[in-house]
Amino acid sequence: MQGKKLPDLTPRQLQVVRMLAEGHSLADIARRLSISPRTAETHRQQAARKLGLTNLALLTRWAIRERLIEP
């Protein structure tokens, strides 16, 4: 990840952001991670808040820039 320190996201928040950026829905993420859709949404909201990002497109751009996913 380019040697930069990632913001203080939990491993689960990073996992949810990565999966969202890959195009998975919150329902699919919840099913795959054995959590509720509401919990998946909470992880997304907390990650976005910590990163200062306001929508899924910005989260996806961040994930690509940080090399969490392939462009």
C-alpha positions in Angstrom: 0.0 0.0 0.0 2.7 2.4 -1.1 4.2 2.6 2.4 1.7 5.2 3.5 -0.1 4.7 6.8 -3.7 3.9 6.3 -6.2 5.9 8.4 -7.3 4.3 11.6 -9.8 1.9 10.0 -10.5 -1.4 11.6 -9.8 -4.5 9.6 -13.5 -5.1 9.2 -14.0 -1.5 7.9 -11.2 -2.0 5.4 -12.8 -5.3 4.3 -16.2 -3.7 3.8 -14.7 -0.8 1.9 -12.7 -3.2 -0.3 -15.7 -5.3 -1.1 -17.9 -2.2 -1.8 -15.2 -0.9 -4.2 -15.2 -4.3 -5.9 -18.9 -3.8 -6.6 -20.5 -6.0 -4.0 -23.8 -4.8 -2.5 -24.2 -4.3 1.3 -26.6 -7.3 1.3 -24.0 -9.5 -0.4 -21.2 -8.3 1.9 -23.4 -9.0 4.9 -24.1 -12.5 3.6 -20.4 -13.2 2.8 -19.2 -11.9 6.2 -22.0 -13.5 8.2 -23.1 -10.1 9.6 -26.4 -8.2 9.2 -26.8 -5.7 6.3 -27.2 -2.9 9.0 -23.8 -3.9 10.5 -22.2 -3.8 7.0 -23.8 -0.3 6.5 -22.4 0.8 9.9 -18.9 -0.3 8.9 -19.3 1.7 5.7 -20.5 4.8 7.4 -17.7 4.7 10.1 -15.0 4.2 7.4 -16.4 7.0 5.3 -16.6 9.3 8.3 -13.0 8.5 9.3 -11.8 9.2 5.8 -13.9 12.3 5.3 -15.6 10.9 2.3 -19.3 11.4 1.5 -20.3 8.7 -1.1 -19.5 5.3 -2.6 -17.7 6.8 -5.6 -15.2 8.6 -3.3 -14.7 5.5 -1.2 -14.0 3.5 -4.4 -11.5 6.1 -5.6 -9.8 6.0 -2.2 -9.6 2.2 -2.3 -8.0 2.3 -5.8 -5.6 5.0 -4.8 -4.6 3.0 -1.7 -4.3 -0.1 -3.8 -6.9 -2.0 -1.8 -8.3 -3.1 -5.2 -7.1 -3.2 -8.8 -8.2 -0.3 -11.0 
